[in-house]
Amino acid sequence: MQSQDFNMAKWAIGVRLPHATDQIIEEAFRKGEIIRTHLLRPTWHIVSAVDIHWMLGLTAPHIKSSLRTRHKQLELSDSIISKSISVVEKSLEGGIHLTREEIMLRLQDAQISTDGQRASHLMLICELEGIVCSGAPKGKNQTYVLLEEWVPKPPSFNREDALAKLAQRYFTSHGPATIQDFIWWSGLPVKDAKKALEMIKSGFVSEKIDEQIYWHSGSNPASIYTNGEAYLLPAYDEFIISYRDRSASLLANDHKKAISDNGLFRPVIVVNGKVRGIWKRQQTKDKVLIETDYFRPVTPETKNEIEAASKRYGQFLNQKTEMANQPE
């Protein structure tokens, strides 16, 4: 699951797991059961610890290849990268958890420049090389830890099996979806993504709509979004971001309201499988204030469902929620 905003990413898990709370999910991160790192596309993702090694082994080579030009612009030569990896490894050996700022100080002590985007890309390289991943949080700060100390590596990695497994996971959890959606979500080269679908498609159902072929498991997971219930989904939620074509849930006229021109995905309100507006929160010690911005008028019944959704969010945080004055 994509995970730019850590707090929103926890809610992305919580909204899908009955009775989950922020505290329960935070503890899973603290224990290393859930990992936050870069994989699939060159951006933050959340992944189960049991999946991180095979998934990283499958997707990291293509991501590293796509970043070569940027690394050349940042003057990150092979020798600098090798030296940086060595410094990071030595800094974290023995189960040490350090924040990015703490690691940057050690790199600077080794005469390695961390100015501008070099800091982010040096840590990104360490993640893609399987050196580091997210560790136990220090207060509100995220940390890094050595991946193989935090999550022991399994004895073998089979690329063919990993391709099939990734396609199986995607079309089971995201179907109906197209091969173009899978290519976008997985970050795989087109040839690999098509090969992955070929390996698993006998276990899925296909439907052709407007010249596009959609694949799904044969069940109807989309029904949870079309029963009248409302959902307050976090920014960068899989319901929106994991498809190349988002027209089924987001009208073209509303696209720029939910997704900015520079690719910022806002928290959205979903009712009956359609994005009906955006929301934001203001959190205090005593409560969470939920502000809504509807794309068009909603009925009193829909407002009641949205208020119920806000209460579920409050239960996740173990706080009371209050709706700001809702627009008509």
C-alpha positions as CSV (number, residue, x, y, z in Angstrom):
1,M,0.0,0.0,0.0
2,Q,1.3,3.4,-0.9
3,S,2.5,5.4,2.2
4,Q,3.6,8.9,1.7
5,D,1.9,10.1,4.9
6,F,2.6,7.6,7.7
7,N,-0.4,8.6,9.8
8,M,-2.8,8.4,6.8
9,A,-1.2,5.1,5.8
10,K,-2.0,3.6,9.2
11,W,-5.7,4.6,8.6
12,A,-5.5,3.0,5.1
13,I,-4.9,-0.3,7.0
14,G,-7.4,0.6,9.8
15,V,-10.3,1.3,7.4
16,R,-10.0,-2.2,6.0
17,L,-9.5,-4.1,9.3
18,P,-12.5,-4.3,11.6
19,H,-11.7,-3.2,15.2
20,A,-8.1,-2.1,14.3
21,T,-6.8,0.9,16.1
22,D,-4.0,3.3,15.5
23,Q,-2.3,1.9,18.6
24,I,-2.5,-1.7,17.3
25,I,-1.0,-0.8,13.9
26,E,1.7,1.3,15.5
27,E,2.7,-1.7,17.6
28,A,2.9,-3.9,14.6
29,F,5.4,-1.4,13.1
30,R,7.3,-1.3,16.3
31,K,7.6,-5.1,16.3
32,G,8.6,-5.2,12.7
33,E,5.5,-7.1,11.5
34,I,4.7,-4.3,9.1
35,I,7.5,-2.4,7.2
36,R,7.5,1.0,5.5
37,T,10.0,1.3,2.7
38,H,10.4,2.0,-1.0
39,L,9.3,-0.7,-3.5
40,L,7.0,-1.2,-6.5
41,R,7.4,2.4,-7.7
42,P,10.1,4.8,-6.3
43,T,7.9,5.9,-3.5
44,W,7.0,4.9,0.1
45,H,5.0,1.7,0.5
46,I,3.8,-0.4,3.4
47,V,4.5,-4.1,3.1
48,S,4.1,-7.1,5.4
49,A,7.4,-8.3,6.8
50,V,6.8,-11.8,5.4
51,D,6.6,-10.3,1.9
52,I,9.3,-7.7,1.9
53,H,12.3,-9.8,0.6
54,W,10.6,-11.4,-2.4
55,M,8.8,-8.2,-3.3
56,L,12.0,-6.1,-3.0
57,G,14.0,-8.6,-5.0
58,L,11.4,-8.5,-7.8
59,T,10.8,-4.7,-8.1
60,A,14.0,-3.1,-6.9
61,P,16.2,-3.7,-10.0
62,H,13.7,-1.9,-12.3
63,I,13.4,1.0,-9.8
64,K,17.2,1.3,-9.5
65,S,17.5,1.4,-13.3
66,S,14.9,4.2,-13.6
67,L,16.9,6.3,-11.1
68,R,20.3,6.2,-12.8
69,T,19.9,9.6,-14.6
70,R,18.8,11.3,-11.4
71,H,21.6,9.8,-9.4
72,K,24.1,11.1,-12.1
73,Q,22.6,14.6,-11.7
74,L,23.1,14.3,-8.0
75,E,26.7,13.2,-8.5
76,L,26.1,9.9,-6.7
77,S,28.8,7.8,-8.2
78,D,29.3,4.1,-7.6
79,S,32.1,4.9,-5.2
80,I,30.1,7.3,-3.2
81,I,27.1,4.9,-3.1
82,S,29.4,2.1,-1.9
83,K,31.0,4.2,0.8
84,S,27.5,5.4,1.9
85,I,26.2,1.9,2.2
86,S,29.2,0.9,4.3
87,V,28.7,3.9,6.7
88,V,25.0,3.1,7.1
89,E,25.6,-0.6,7.7
90,K,28.2,0.1,10.4
91,S,26.0,2.7,12.0
92,L,23.1,0.3,12.4
93,E,24.9,-3.0,13.1
94,G,23.7,-4.8,16.3
95,G,20.1,-3.8,16.1
96,I,20.6,-0.1,16.3
97,H,17.6,2.1,15.2
98,L,18.5,5.6,13.9
99,T,16.4,8.4,12.4
100,R,17.3,9.7,9.0
101,E,18.8,12.9,10.6
102,E,21.1,10.7,12.8
103,I,22.3,8.7,9.8
104,M,22.9,11.9,7.9
105,L,25.2,13.1,10.6
106,R,27.3,9.9,10.3
107,L,27.5,10.3,6.5
108,Q,28.6,13.9,6.9
109,D,31.2,12.8,9.4
110,A,32.5,10.5,6.7
111,Q,32.8,13.5,4.3
112,I,29.8,12.4,2.2
113,S,27.6,15.4,1.2
114,T,23.9,15.0,2.0
115,D,22.7,18.3,0.7
116,G,19.4,18.7,-1.2
117,Q,17.9,15.5,-2.4
118,R,21.1,13.5,-1.9
119,A,19.9,12.6,1.6
120,S,16.6,11.1,0.4
121,H,18.3,9.3,-2.5
122,L,21.1,7.8,-0.4
123,M,18.5,6.3,1.9
124,L,16.4,5.2,-1.1
125,I,19.5,3.4,-2.5
126,C,20.0,1.6,0.9
127,E,16.4,0.5,0.9
128,L,16.5,-0.8,-2.7
129,E,19.7,-2.7,-2.0
130,G,18.0,-4.4,0.8
131,I,20.3,-2.8,3.4
132,V,17.7,-0.9,5.5
133,C,14.0,-0.7,6.2
134,S,11.8,1.1,8.7
135,G,12.6,0.4,12.3
136,A,10.7,1.1,15.6
137,P,9.5,4.7,15.8
138,K,11.3,7.0,18.2
139,G,8.4,9.1,19.5
140,K,7.0,10.7,16.4
141,N,10.1,10.1,14.3
142,Q,10.6,7.2,12.0
143,T,13.8,5.2,12.1
144,Y,15.9,2.9,10.0
145,V,17.2,-0.5,10.9
146,L,19.2,-3.2,9.0
147,L,16.7,-5.2,7.1
148,E,18.3,-8.6,7.6
149,E,18.6,-8.0,11.3
150,W,15.0,-6.8,11.5
151,V,13.4,-9.3,9.1
152,P,15.6,-12.4,8.5
153,K,16.0,-13.3,4.8
154,P,14.4,-16.5,3.5
155,P,16.7,-19.1,2.0
156,S,15.8,-18.6,-1.7
157,F,14.1,-16.2,-4.1
158,N,12.4,-17.4,-7.3
159,R,11.7,-14.6,-9.7
160,E,9.0,-16.5,-11.6
161,D,7.1,-17.3,-8.5
162,A,7.4,-13.7,-7.3
163,L,5.9,-12.4,-10.6
164,A,3.0,-14.8,-10.3
165,K,2.5,-14.0,-6.6
166,L,2.5,-10.2,-7.2
167,A,-0.1,-10.5,-10.0
168,Q,-2.2,-12.9,-7.9
169,R,-2.2,-10.4,-5.0
170,Y,-3.1,-7.4,-7.1
171,F,-6.0,-8.9,-9.1
172,T,-7.4,-10.6,-6.1
173,S,-7.4,-7.4,-4.0
174,H,-7.9,-4.8,-6.7
175,G,-10.0,-6.5,-9.3
176,P,-11.8,-5.7,-11.6
177,A,-8.6,-4.2,-13.0
178,T,-6.8,-4.1,-16.4
179,I,-3.3,-5.0,-17.3
180,Q,-2.6,-1.3,-17.7
181,D,-3.7,-0.8,-14.0
182,F,-1.3,-3.6,-12.9
183,I,1.6,-2.2,-14.9
184,W,1.1,1.2,-13.2
185,W,0.6,-0.2,-9.7
186,S,3.4,-2.7,-9.8
187,G,6.0,-0.6,-11.5
188,L,7.1,-3.6,-13.5
189,P,8.3,-3.4,-17.1
190,V,5.4,-4.1,-19.5
191,K,6.9,-7.4,-20.6
192,D,7.2,-8.7,-17.0
193,A,3.7,-7.5,-16.0
194,K,2.1,-9.2,-19.0
195,K,4.0,-12.4,-18.3
196,A,2.8,-12.3,-14.7
197,L,-0.8,-12.0,-15.8
198,E,-0.4,-14.9,-18.2
199,M,0.8,-17.1,-15.4
200,I,-2.2,-16.5,-13.2
201,K,-5.1,-15.6,-15.5
202,S,-6.6,-19.1,-15.6
203,G,-7.7,-18.6,-12.0
204,F,-9.5,-15.3,-12.7
205,V,-12.5,-14.1,-14.6
206,S,-12.2,-11.6,-17.5
207,E,-14.8,-9.2,-18.8
208,K,-14.5,-6.8,-21.8
209,I,-16.0,-3.4,-21.3
210,D,-15.4,-0.6,-23.9
211,E,-12.5,-2.4,-25.5
212,Q,-10.8,-2.9,-22.1
213,I,-10.4,-6.3,-20.6
214,Y,-10.9,-6.4,-16.8
215,W,-9.7,-9.2,-14.6
216,H,-11.1,-10.2,-11.2
217,S,-11.4,-13.2,-8.9
218,G,-15.1,-13.9,-9.6
219,S,-16.3,-12.6,-6.2
220,N,-17.7,-9.1,-5.9
221,P,-15.4,-7.2,-3.5
222,A,-16.6,-3.9,-5.0
223,S,-20.0,-4.5,-3.3
224,I,-18.6,-3.2,0.0
225,Y,-18.4,0.3,-1.7
226,T,-21.9,0.2,-3.2
227,N,-24.1,-0.6,-0.3
228,G,-24.8,3.0,0.6
229,E,-22.1,3.2,3.3
230,A,-19.7,6.1,3.3
231,Y,-15.9,5.9,3.7
232,L,-13.4,8.5,4.7
233,L,-10.4,7.3,2.8
234,P,-6.9,8.6,3.4
235,A,-4.7,10.5,1.0
236,Y,-3.0,8.1,-1.6
237,D,-5.5,5.4,-0.8
238,E,-5.3,2.2,-2.9
239,F,-9.0,2.7,-3.9
240,I,-7.8,5.7,-6.0
241,I,-4.1,5.5,-6.6
242,S,-3.7,1.8,-7.6
243,Y,-5.5,2.2,-11.0
244,R,-4.3,3.9,-14.2
245,D,-7.9,4.6,-15.2
246,R,-9.8,6.1,-12.2
247,S,-12.9,7.0,-14.1
248,A,-15.0,4.3,-12.5
249,S,-14.8,6.0,-9.1
250,L,-13.8,9.6,-9.9
251,L,-15.6,11.8,-12.4
252,A,-13.4,13.7,-14.9
253,N,-14.9,17.0,-13.7
254,D,-13.8,16.2,-10.1
255,H,-10.3,14.9,-10.9
256,K,-8.4,18.1,-10.1
257,K,-10.4,18.5,-6.9
258,A,-9.2,15.1,-5.6
259,I,-5.8,15.0,-7.3
260,S,-3.7,18.2,-7.8
261,D,-1.8,18.9,-11.0
262,N,1.5,18.0,-9.2
263,G,0.2,14.6,-8.2
264,L,-1.0,15.3,-4.6
265,F,-3.8,12.8,-3.8
266,R,-6.1,14.2,-1.2
267,P,-8.2,12.3,1.4
268,V,-11.5,11.5,-0.3
269,I,-15.1,10.8,0.7
270,V,-16.5,7.7,-1.0
271,V,-20.2,6.9,-1.1
272,N,-21.6,4.0,-3.2
273,G,-18.2,3.5,-4.9
274,K,-18.0,7.1,-6.1
275,V,-15.8,9.9,-4.8
276,R,-18.2,12.5,-3.5
277,G,-15.8,15.0,-2.0
278,I,-12.7,15.5,0.1
279,W,-12.1,15.8,3.8
280,K,-9.5,16.9,6.2
281,R,-8.9,16.6,9.9
282,Q,-7.9,18.9,12.7
283,Q,-6.7,16.9,15.7
284,T,-6.5,18.2,19.3
285,K,-6.0,16.5,22.6
286,D,-9.7,15.9,23.1
287,K,-11.2,15.4,19.7
288,V,-10.8,15.3,15.9
289,L,-12.6,17.9,13.9
290,I,-13.6,16.6,10.5
291,E,-14.1,19.1,7.7
292,T,-15.8,18.1,4.5
293,D,-15.9,19.6,1.0
294,Y,-18.5,18.0,-1.2
295,F,-18.2,18.2,-5.0
296,R,-22.0,18.6,-5.3
297,P,-25.0,18.6,-2.8
298,V,-25.6,15.4,-0.8
299,T,-28.8,14.2,0.8
300,P,-29.4,14.2,4.6
301,E,-29.1,10.4,4.5
302,T,-25.7,10.6,2.9
303,K,-24.6,13.1,5.5
304,N,-25.6,10.7,8.2
305,E,-23.5,8.0,6.6
306,I,-20.5,10.3,6.4
307,E,-20.9,11.2,10.0
308,A,-20.9,7.5,10.9
309,A,-17.7,7.2,8.9
310,S,-16.2,10.0,10.9
311,K,-17.1,8.2,14.1
312,R,-15.3,5.0,12.8
313,Y,-12.2,7.2,12.2
314,G,-12.5,8.5,15.8
315,Q,-12.7,5.0,17.2
316,F,-9.6,4.1,15.3
317,L,-7.8,7.0,17.0
318,N,-9.5,6.4,20.3
319,Q,-10.9,10.0,20.2
320,K,-14.2,11.7,19.8
321,T,-15.0,13.2,16.4
322,E,-16.9,16.2,15.6
323,M,-18.2,17.3,12.2
324,A,-17.5,20.9,11.2
325,N,-20.6,22.7,9.8
326,Q,-21.4,20.6,6.8
327,P,-22.1,22.4,3.5
328,E,-25.4,21.8,1.8
